[in-house]
Amino acid sequence: MYRKTDYTQTKYMKNEIGRYRYQQNMSISELARRTGLSATAISNLENGYTSDILLSHAISLSHALHVDLYDLFCIKR
């Protein structure tokens, strides 16, 4: 059976940016300030509208959220 969520998970990079940001009560604008990314770019990543991210940006997000890079982007070791 086709489910929209299955399509989304295969087409776009799965991440937990929003979940970790919410856990820390951090706004998108605060995360943007801490990482140097735009709020729009962060929103697009959280919502799965983009699968394109530079490694340096991924590392910045990981550091700002105090989360392991693998956990943030759902990468199995």
N, C-alpha and C positions, 0 to 999 in steps of 0.2 A: 504494500500500500504506500502510495506517495504521500509524504508529509513535507510541508514547507520547511520545517526546521531541519530536516535532513539535507535539503538543498542548500540552505544557508550555511550549514556547518561544513559542507564540502567546497562551496564556492568561495567563502570568505574565511579569513584567518580567525579562529576562535580565540578569544581572550577574556580575561577576568578583570579588566581595568575598572569597569564600573562597579563591580562587586567590592573590590579592595578600596576604591575611592569612597564608596558609601560607608564601608566599615570604619573608615577613619574620619567620617563626617567632613570630607573635603569637597569643596565645590570644583566644578570644571575649571573655573577661572583661577582658583588657587593652584590646581595641578598644572595648569598652563604656565603660571608664573614660575613655579618651581622647576619646570622642565624646559621652558623656552619654546614649547610647541604652542600653536594657536588653540584656542578653545574649540574652534570648529574642527580642527584635525583630531583632537581628543574625542569629541562627540562622534565624529565619523568612525573612529576606531571602535568606540564602545558599542555603537549601533550596527556594526558590521557593514558600513557603507564603503569601506576601503580595506584592502588586504595588503596595501603597500606601506611598509614602514622601514626606515633606515635602522640598522642595528644600533647606531648611536642614540637614536630616539627611543628605541625599545629599552636600552640600558638606562637612559634618563628616567623613563617612566618607572622602571623597576626600582631605581634608587629613591625616587621621590615617594613611592608608595611603600618602601621598605619590604619588598616582596622579591623572592627569587625569580629571575627572568623566566625560567622553565615553568614555574607555577603561574606566572602572570599570563603567559601565552599558551598554556595548556599543552606543553611539550613533554612527552613521555621520555624518560631517561632510559 
